[in-house]
Amino acid sequence: MSEKSDLHSGHRNRVREKFLADGFSNFNEHQILEMLLFYAVPRKDTNELAHILLNKCGSFSSVFDAPIDVLKECGLSENAAVLLKMLPPVMGIYMNDKFCNENKIITRENIGDRILPNFIAVDGEQVLLLLLDAKGKELFCGIISKGSVNASEIYTRKVIQLAVKYHAVGVVLAHNHPSGIPLPSKNDVKTTLVLKNALSTVSVRLIDHIIVADNEFVPMSELDDCKKLFL
């Protein structure tokens, strides 16, 4: 590999690392375009292309609104031009799904539909984590631990890390009882209290802990003996 190729590769790696560390908060508009073009223009100086695009189109948003022919006149290949043209509609779909998709709002009426499929044909205990935003929309849902739920130290740290990572406001935990009885044990109650206290240190609320058995589930928040855990 030539010295020029090494410098080219090293620059791209530094830009990617900068984005992964802080997002686009410390980027100029031409640097954002430069990075986007990394993935469609493998061997050209995309910094120069970004400046040409901005000068030709007049503004950042106008680059994405420009006809493909104009983008190609600036030196982009058809693939690179199509990539830029895809981004506004993709963002529209993203924003609609994120903020207008009522199916992503978790309620007491639909939470069973969201949780139960994760425990179909499961051998042994598994722990599922559901993270919600302030409006009750799902941010994350996945199995975070397999094995005995009694080993709370295994997953409490993971719950905290994921809640912080996704900027969650509320947490719903669920785990299954292979015994077929969807009622909390003493250890379930103890684990719930430990998790509630841990989440409170990062200002996240434990909304519920759901026990699953076969095709049934019982929210602990609805049991008289456990309601106080969720106040």
N, C-alpha and C positions, 0 to 999 in steps of 0.2 A: 504493500500500500504506500502511495506517495505521501510526502509530507503535507501537501495540500489536502489530500483526502483525510489524513489524520486530524488536521485542524478543523475540517468541515464536520467530521463525525463528532469531535470533541465539543464543538460549539453547539450542535444540536442536542447532545446529551446534557450540557449545562442548562440550556433553555428548558428542556423537559424537567430537569430536577428543580429548577426555579418554579415552574408551574406546579409541580407536585407538592412543593413546600408551602406555597402561598396562593395558589390559583393565579388569576390574572390581575390581582390587586396591584402589583408593581410593574405591570406591562404597559407600554405605550400601544396605540392602535396598530402601528405597523409591525410591532413585535407579535401581537396576537395573530395577525394575518400570516406573518412569517412562520409561526409555529403550525398553524393550520395547514399550510402548504407543504410542510415536511412530509405529510402522509400522501401527497399526490405528486410531488416533484422531488425525486430522490437525489438528483445529482446537480441541481442548480443552486445558486445563491438565492434563497427565497426571501432574504432581507431586501435585496435589490428589487425583486418582483413585487414585494409588498409596497415599497415606496412608489413604484411605477403605477400600481393599481390605485393607490390613494390619490396620486396626482392626476391621473386620467379621469377617475370617477368623481372626485371632489370631496368625498367623505367616506367614513367607515361603512355606514349602512348602504350607501350607494354602490359600493363594490358588490354587495350581495344582490342588489336589485338590477345590476347592469345586465344587458343581454349577453348571451354566451359569446357572440361574435366580438363584442367589445372586450371581453375578458381575454379572448384568444389574441386579439390585437396587442394586448399588453404583454404577451409572451407566454401565456398559460396554454398547456395542452388541453384537449377537450376533456380529458378525465379530471384535470385540476379545476377547470371551469365548472364542470357538472358538480364537483364536490362543493364548491362555494354556493352554487345555486340550490343545492339540497338543504343547506343549513337553515334558512328562514322557515321553510315548511316543517322541517324536523323540530325546530324549536317551538313552532305553533302546536304541534302534536304533543310535545313534551309538556308545555304549559297547560294545555287543556286537560291532559291526563293527571297532572300534579294538582291542579287547583280546581278543576271543574268536574272531576270524576267522582260522582256520589257513591259509586260502588266501592271506592277505597275508604269510605268513612265506616269505621267499625262501631257497631252499636250492640246492645245486648240482644237484639233480635237476630243479627246476622253473624255474631261472633262464632257460633257453633259451626256455621258453614265454612268459615275461614280456618278454624282450628282442626276439626275432626278429620278432614282428608289427610292431614299430616301423620295420623296415627293408624292408618289402614295397614293391615298385615305387618305390624311392627312386633318384633320379638324383643322382650325386655323393656326396661323403662327408658324413656327419652324425655328430654326437656326442650320445650319449644318457647321461643321468645318472640313476642309481638311488640314492636315499638310504634308509638303514636305521636302525632304532633298535637298542637294546642286545639285543633279542630276535630281531633279524633281520627285523622287520616293515617293510614298505614305508611310507615317509613321503612320497616324491615319486618320480615317474618321468616323464621328458620329454626331448625333444630340446632341447639348449641351444646348439648351434652347427651351422651348415651351411657347407660348404666344406672346405678342406684342414685335416686334423687336425694338420699340421705347425705351424700358427699357434697354438701353445699359449697364447700370451699373450692370445688372444682369449677363451678360456673358463676359464682357471685361476681368475681373479678371480671369475667367475660361480659356479664350483663352490664356492669358499670361502664366498661370500655365501649361497648356497642351503643349504649344510651348516649354517651358523650359524643361519640363519633357521628351519630345520626341526628344530634341535637334534639333528642326525644324529650317530650314533656311527660308522657305516660308510658307505663310498662304493663303488659299482661303476660304472665307466665302460665304455662300449661305443662302438665306431665301426665303420663298414663300409668294406670295400675293394672299390670298383667293379671292380677287376681280377679279382675272383673267387677270390683266394687268401687264406684266412683265417689268415695268419701275420703276426706283428708285424715291422715294418721297424725299422731302426736308429733312425729318428726316433720311432717308437712307443715304443720302450724309453726313449729320452731324455725324451720327454714324460711318460711314466709316472713316472719318477724325480722330475722337476720337480714333478708334482702330488702325489706322495707326501710330499715334503719340505714343500710348501706346506700340505697338510692337517695335517701333524704340528704345525704352529705353533698350530693351534686344537684340538688333541687329538682329531682325527678320523682314523680308520684307512682307508687305501685297501685294500679287500678284493680287488678284481680289476679288470683291464682286459681287456675281451673284444673280440676281433676277429671281425667278421661278414662273410661273403661268401656271396652267394646265400642258400641256406637252411641254411648251416652256420655254426658259431661255434667259436672256440677261446679258452678262458680262458688268459691269459698266465700265471696262477699255476700252471698245470699243465705248463708248458714248463720243461724243465731249466735252460735258459739264463736264465729270467726269474723263477724261484721266489724268489730272494733279494730281489726287489723288494717282496715281499709279506710278508716275515717281520717 
